[in-house]
Amino acid sequence: MYARNFVYDRGRMRRPLPVALAATCAAALAMYCWLGTYVRYLGDDFCTAVALAAKGFWHSQSYWYNEWTGRYAFTFAVTAAELLGPRIVPFLPALLIAAWSFVAVRSFRSAAAIAAVYAIIDGARDPYQSVLWQTGLFTYAVPLVLMTAWCGAWLRRDDDRVRPIDVIVPLLAGGFSETAAIGNVIFFALAALFAAKRRPFVAAAAAALVSLAIVAAAPGNAMRASAAVLHGGTSAALFRALFDDLLMEAAAFPQLLLVFAAAASFTPRRASRRMALFAALLVVGCAAGSELASFLALGRPLPLRALIVVHFFSVIAAAIWGACFEAKALFVALLVLALGAPAVTAVRNLRAVPAERATARSLDDLDTRLRGGATVVDAPDAIHGVAMITSDPASWSNGCIADFYRLPSVRRGGRFAKQFEDPLVHPPERPR
């Protein structure tokens, strides 16, 4: 593996096509930022806010590690965000997407790197829960920003020395979720086998393993598993989940084609067949490893929002496969064709704005009623698949919301008629 295989040719980047690519993808990402302004506290967000208010910042870290999850980096980040309160939530998606785009452009020294950010977000199975919702954003999207920075830094290297980033980034990224930690271990371990300069990957793989061990060793994992609805996982169910994951990646073909065609069109040198094999193993290995861990822990497939981690490595693989070819007119034509994907995304999300605006207004009205002391309210059971207020006051989400507003209890009264699920933003949950 050589850095020059992937660094974009600056001369080629001055042509109109790369500018059109960057502008179209930036427009699509801007629409996600707009939708993000309508996000409010949902489900788990209330729980982390309540823990912060009750236990303080530092005690919250040990509380979550011992009582619910070993995701130490996530706990730190989300608790820090909770210090700013609900008002920061509508700005978090825009901040994330802007930071991610900046990291990608700076790391790969190309405006066309925005296409990769677009492909990761829009090709995810559940962009709302993975990127827009506060808890999902910190759990799954933030570690991918860190990994983007690591990949860009590695591509600019000209030696085999181990640097602090090779240890720090895997330790941080793996602490946001088990899925991120497992994906990183597989990525770095496979790369250590295939790369010409292995030392950075070996060090990063070791750091990723440490992060996974810290997350897995948390006493809270047993508490979370005991509270979950366990399923009878079988080998057949595992293979079916893996097959579903790969089908979902195939459904992201337009986004992956965009990255493939961009790499084929703008990368000045070819990648080797050895790297193409690495890319194929990476896609299958990340999906298999993540699903296996989920079945061992809970006996069920990964939630759709977690699959953005698998998709991230699929985008890396698409870039590698694209770099296996010399730049030809065929790939330029493919890139022009693929530009339709971000254009469609921008239009689709623009059409979703009225529904999301109405959802935000309803949640703001609900917030006003709860702050006024109402304990029986008209409210949705869920927003985009995230639990809210149900008719059962003993449900976990009702409890967190009641504690957040300092109410004795809260429940949904009557039948809430408004449909909050927008199929353009949130897909149906996978069957269990």
KEROTOR-971224 format. One record per residue (C-alpha): x, z, y. Coordinates in steps of 0.001 Angstrom, whole numbers, plus 500000, padded with zeros to 6 digits. Layout:
! residues N
XZY...
This chain:
! residues 432
500000500000500000501421499052503349500020499900506758500474496383508041497982495171505448495172496801507396496223496894511043494238494357513018496019491512514761495706492230518492495957488543519331492963487791517164491085490691518673491032488921522047488783486217520643485035486233521344483971487015517767485591490484517598484116491288520989480660490255519732481193492346516592482121495456518565479313494977521092476611494425518463477663497435516401477966499574519536474393498624520477473141499649517031474985502964517282473577503528520755470090503295519273470981506055516799472149508136519752468781507538521414466882508619518314469086511697518197467753512878521548464441513582519803465945515882517163465001519563517315465698522655515230464468522105511678464496524291508570468023525533507928468893525429511628466626528426512217468324530343509386471843529931510764470618530861514257468952534009512924472099535046511037474182534588514191471784536706516249471642539450513626475256539613512491477394538076515202479800535175514949482547536546512709480349538603510405478211535503509885481206533773508297481594536403505577477831536752505196477282533086504347480357532933502092479220535932500073475480535359500158474857531614500128477639529013500320481401528610500275481363525859502930483703527749505229484353524948507738480654524112507957479725527750508537482263528054511340481189524798513015477433525286512774477666528903513937479723527764516925477015525222517732474353527919517408476113529874520170474917527136522522471347527359521255468661524745520574469327522828523792472549521338522392470795519835519348469505516611521004473025515832522222474882516439518953474226513003517350475469511181520465478528513432520669479278512847516994478844509062517144480870508784520361483684510921518936483629509024515635483785505666517398486630506875519626488587508150516621488058504879514746489071502640517663492078504780518529493182505177514920492892501512513960493731500190517430490822497805517367487381497772518950486139496163515738486686499510514001483295500478515443481869498183512746483068500637510091481357503552511849478162501529512064478384500533508389478841504145507276475902505478509285473434502649508819474314502076505159473743505745504315470690506402502196469272508996504630470799508587508116468415511126509643469402514029507406473059512950507167473828512211510825471002513223513194469755516577511858472068519394512976472705520972509568473239517625507843475454516379510673477890519254510267477708519263506476478285515577505776479171513534508894481806515704510584484196515707507580483999511903507515485187511788511132488199513855510075488883511543507138488620508516509430491319510050511623493527510721508583493214507160507276494038505723510690497064507982511059498338506983507622498025503281508361500365503627511343503131505308509345506397503684508460507845506415506223506958508677503311507245512051505036504554514685504680503076515641508046500872518593509071497811516306509194498209515681505448497424519340504807495222520309507735492647517503507503491932517835503750491643521623504125489189521283506988487193518305505681486764519825502225485362523006503720482225521300505028480635520542501654481371520389497944480664516659497987483228516062500728485825518154498894485289516322495595485363512901497250488587513770499041490260515000495861489381511755494073490455509594497012493822511256497493494557511586493774493777507931493058495770506804496088498739508865494893498701506821491670498411503436493389500291503833496683503893502792497100504555505837499273502961508700497395504152511908499032501463512097501771498732511495499201500118514090496801500227516690499563496732515757500740495371515874497175496796519365496729495236520509500010491898518975499017492040520825495709492657524081497545489642523463499772487505522719496709488715525915495031487839527995498100484369526472498280483751526804494530484970530424494373482427531702496912480181534463495501477322532935497473477244529887495196475729531985492432473113533282494849472246529766495963472054528491492379469751531337491366467395530524494249467358526798493524464829525087491304467056524219488371466494521103486318467412520383482741470284518019483322471208515743480435473912513151480002471236510458480205470001511862483523473561511976484821474199508332483972470862507380485463471760509175488700475132507424488772473468504078488178471008504845491004473887505689493327475594502391492630472294500568493173471959502317496514475416501101497440474315497596496495471322498066498823473839498620501635475205495110501009474643493881504612476704496742506067479419496429503409479525492652503932480091493232507627483159495383506942484414493042504209484114489966506434485724491733509395488705492787507276489012489299505775488776487631509179491030489862511265493566491402508880496776489383509140498178490142505677496650490328502232496187493466500176497352493389496567495303493192493383496534496688492649494804497891495821491620496018494878491594497916491571492117501161493463489077500341495626486876499698492591487945502948490915487384504800494173483739503749494455482874504585490849485031507707490747483542509305493868479985508660492726480668509925489194482613512997490306480032514038492881477069513575490550478835515388487704479474518389489947475829518436491072474575518321487475476961521048486374475881523301489238472144522605489468471275520179486696470001517540489132471240514581491214472777514877494625470338514956497535470148511625499326471771513014502461474957513830500503475382510225499402476813509298502791480093510720501460480033508296498530479085505504500914482030506329503179484454505547500377482501502376499569483129501211503139486846501901502653486706499870499454484962496978501234487734496921503844490387496859501120488652494034499265488364492067502483492079492509503099492804490886499745492058487459501229493755485285503771491722484733506915489680481575506401486791479842508110484510480949505272485007484618506134484469483971509820481162482324508892480279485345506741481067487641509644478804485680511976476050485954509370476676489666508893476270490302512617472547490135511941472683493567510275473458495644513391471051493498515406468269494299512940469229497985513056468991498083516842465517496513516806464312498714513927465403501932515591464005500822518930460634500442517235461006503976515812461488505542519256457764506092520082457168507935516789460280510077517256459323510834520857455874511963519705457473514140517034459736515788519593456834516482521936454834518058519114457776520254518150458274521265521769454581522236521941454994524183518691458000525970520198455918526974523219453139528376521035455536530344518860457333531764521887453913532801523126453395534896519985451205532661517842451551533374514128449034530837512775449770527351514071449087523701513421452431522481512158453965520025509692455217521131506286458324519023506857459986516720509373461868513808507820462065515720504559463346518969506111461117522006505491459227523486508443456080525675508438453937525804505312450697527597504508452709530212502565454163532812504968456576533914502231458374530559502073462007530613503163461509528252506105458522530250507392460628533404507157463543531973509130461250530560511802459360533861512113462632535777512463463926533284515033460868533834517244460736537564516402457301537318514855456033539432511935455190536217510053454171532627510626452129530150508654450402526829509000446698527076509665444314524296508739445371520831507769448011519199509877446912515606510277449817513965512087452233512026509904455815512753510887457621510701508266458934507463509721459959505164506845462308503302509190464411506444509574463819508644506539463405507175503030461372508725500208463292511366498276464727510213494946462710511269491865463980514351490052
